[in-house]
């Protein structure tokens, strides 16, 4: 017994998860009009149509995602496209292009989905355009801006508070280390704190009303370093306090003073203190072979 046109198409779609172009569907139809077969399948809600990315036409694919019984076929299609976008969201233009719906109908569908609290519209950081995602999920940081953004703007007071608290933590570590150790080199080593320690301290004080992770605190510490409030002692996440009246490290001064590319050296650039081979060699020098205790040592490295 031969398979029906609908069965043939469904079988073919199982091997083509991204869909089959409309101009290839005729070969699966048993001398039946293609549009009649497609309408039958759409009525069963086992398939959906989305616009092809290029070349016009559309793709027929097996229905994806969550199926909701109280939605129209158009609402279900738009809901599925939004669900696919996950935490990144989907731009309204992409919904229009992929659904193939006229703009007025698409906007009506989106309004209905919002009323039912199935989807929500948000403005991504750095743009005024709307993107849509499911109502009950949190937007990715690339869209929302992360914990340091509020209403698509940097929450400068929150950032400043975290920076101040982090610097005070390092300052107290610095004071204890120098009160305990007579040798400056030992005090400097003990005054260093890893980003994880600062992060745990901030969490223990319940300063934040939103969840912050270690990467967030590392961003804050890096910002404090760029403001010359602390030192970054290496690339492994260790920082220490920088006294307000910091002296010059004679070794670092001598190296940088005669560097042929010093005018091009800037933090974060291709030529920078972080990647300087000369500073790295100083950082890795054996303390026993230096007179570092005789120096007012305040270098980042």
N, C-alpha and C positions, 0 to 999 in steps of 0.2 A: 504494500500500500504506500503510495507516494505521499510525501509530506506536503502540508499546505504551505502557501506562500509565507504566512506568518511564522510557521515553525522553522522554515528555511532561514528567514531573516534573523530570528532569535538565536538559532544555532550559530550563524555567522557572527553575530554580535558578541557571543561568548568568547570568540577568538580574537575580537577586535575591541578591547575595552575603551579605546578612545573614540570609537564610533566608525561608521561607514558613510562615505560621502553619498549625497543624494543621487548623483549620476551613476552610481554603481548598484543601486537597489533593484533596478529592473531585471537583472539577471537572476534574482531570487524569486521573482513573481511568476506564477504559472499562468501566463497570458492574461493576468488581471491588471487593471489600471494600478499603477504604483501608488497614486494618492489614496485610492480606496483601501489598499492594504495598510498603508501607513496610518490612516485614520482609525482603522480597527485596532492597531497596536497601541496608538496613543490613547484610545478609549479604555484600553485595559490597564493603562498606567505602567506597563512593563518597560516601555521605552520613552525617551524624550528627545526632542530636537534641539540642537544648539547650532549657532552659526559657525561656519568653518572659519578658521583663522585667516585664510587667504583664498583668493580665487572665487569668492562668492559662494552661493549655495548654502547647504546646511549639512550637518552630520546627524545621523540617527544613532543613538547609543542606548544601552541598557540604563534604566533609571538608577541614579546614584544617590547615596545618602539616605537620610531619614524620610520615610513616606508618611505624610500627614493626610488623614482622610477628609478633613474639613476645608481643604484648599482646592481652588480651581487648578486646571492643568497649567495655566500661566503662572499662578502663584507658586505652585510646586516647583516649576522649572527655575524661577528666580531664587526661591529658597535653597534649592540644590546648589546653584552657582555660588550663593553666598556661603553655604555650609562648606563647600570645597575650599574656599579661601582661608578658612580656619582663623588664626589670630592675626594674620596679615591684612585681612579685609579685602574688599574688591571695589574698585572705582565704579562710579555710576556709568561712566562711558563703556567700561568693559561689560557691565551687565547688559547694557543696550546692544552692544555689538554681538555678544555671545547668545543672547536670548532671541535676537531678531525681532523683538517687540517694538512697535512704534513708541516714540518717547512718551506721549500722553498716556498710553496704556501701561507702559513700564512704571511711570511715576505713580499711577493709581494702584498698581500691584504692590509697589514698595510701601505706599501709605497704608494699605490694608495689612501688610505684614508687620509694620511698626505698631499699628493699633492693637494687633493681636499679641504684641510683645514677643514676637518670634525673631525679629532682627532689630538692629539699631544703627543709626547713622552717627559717625564721629568725624571730626576734622583732624586730619593727620598733622603732626608737627611740621611747620615750615610751609604749609599750604592752606588755602581756604577751601579746597575741594573736599567734598564728602566721600567717604568710603563706608561700605556696609559690612557688618559681620553679625553673627548670631547674638541674640540679646544677652545670653547668659555666660559669655566668655570675655576674658580680659584681653585687650589689644596688646599685640607685640610691642616691645619697647621702640622698635623702629617706627612705629606708627604713633604711639602715645608720648614718646620721649622719655619714658621711664619715670622713676620716683622723683626726679628733680624737676619735673614739669607739672604745672597746674594750669588747666585751661589753655593748653598749647603754648604756655610761656614758662621760661625758667623761673623756678621759685627761688629767687636769689637769697631771701632771708633764711630759708631752710638750708641751702648750700653753705651760707656763712656760718650758721649755727653749728653744723657738722664740722666745718673746718676749724672753728674755734675750739670745740670740744676735743677734737683730734690733736690739735697743737698743745692744749693744756695737758692732755695725757702724756704726750712725749716730753713736755717740759718737766713734769713731775718725775718721769723716768730718768731724765737727765740729772735732775737735782739729787735724787737718791744715789745714782751711780757715782757722781762726783763726791758725795759726802762719804761714801763707803770706800772708794779706791783712792790711794795716794798717787798711783801712776796714771797719768792722763790717758795713755793708750788703753789701759784696762777699763777706765771709766767710760771712754768712748765706745768700746765694744759692748759694755753692759748697758749703755744708754739706748742702744738700737732696739727697735721693736718691729716685729713683723706685722703686716697689714691685718692678719688674722687676729692678733692680740688687740689691736685698736677696734676692729669690728666687734669682737666679743665684749669689749668694754662699753661700747656705745649701745649694744643690745641690752646689756645688764642694767643700764641706766634708764631704759624705757623712754628715751628721748624722742623717738620717731613714732608717729601715728601710722606710718606705712612701713611695710617690710623692706629692709635694706639688706643687701648681701655683701659678700667680701669684695666683689668687683666694684660695687658702688662706693665703698669706703676707699678702695684703691684709687678711684677717680678723684675723690675728695683730697686724699693725701698728695696725689700728683699735682693737683691744683694748688695746694698749700706750698709745695716745693717750687712751683713756677712763680709763686708770689714771694719767694725767698723767706718763708717762715720756718721751713724745716729743710733737712738734708735728705736726699735719696742716696743711701749708701751703696746700693748695687741694683742690679736688674731683677733680683729675686724677691722683691717686695719688702725690703727692710728700710726703715726711716729712723731719723733721730732729730731731736730738737736743735734749732739754730738760735743761739743767743742773739738778742737784738743788736749787740755791739760785737759783731763777729769780726775777728781779726783775719789777716790774710795768711794762707798757708804758703810759706816761702818756696816750697818745692813746686807747688802748682803754679805759683806766680811766675817762677823762672821758666817753666815749660811753656806756658801760654804766652808769655811776653815775647818769646822768640819764634813762635809758631808762624810759618809762612801763610797759613790760611785762617789766621785768627779772625780776620774781618768777616769771613764767611761762616764762622762757627756760631750756631744758634741752637738752643734747646729744641728738639723735635725735628731739626732739619737733617739733610743728608750728612753734612759735616756738623757734628754736635759733640758735647761732652760725653753723652751716653755711648758714643761709638769710637771715642778717641783712644787709639792704641797706646799713646804715651801716658795718658792718665790711668789706663788699665794697668800698665807696668808699675806705676807708682802704687796703685791700690794693692797690688799683689806682692809688693816688696816685703821682705822679712823685717819685722819691726826691730828685731835684735841688732840688725845691721844699720839702723838709722838713728838719728838724733831727734826723733819725733817728739820726745818729751820736752825738748828745748824750744819747740815751735808752738805758736799759738794756733793749733791745728783746727781749721774750720772748713776744710774742703768738702765738696760733695762726694769726693772719692778719696 
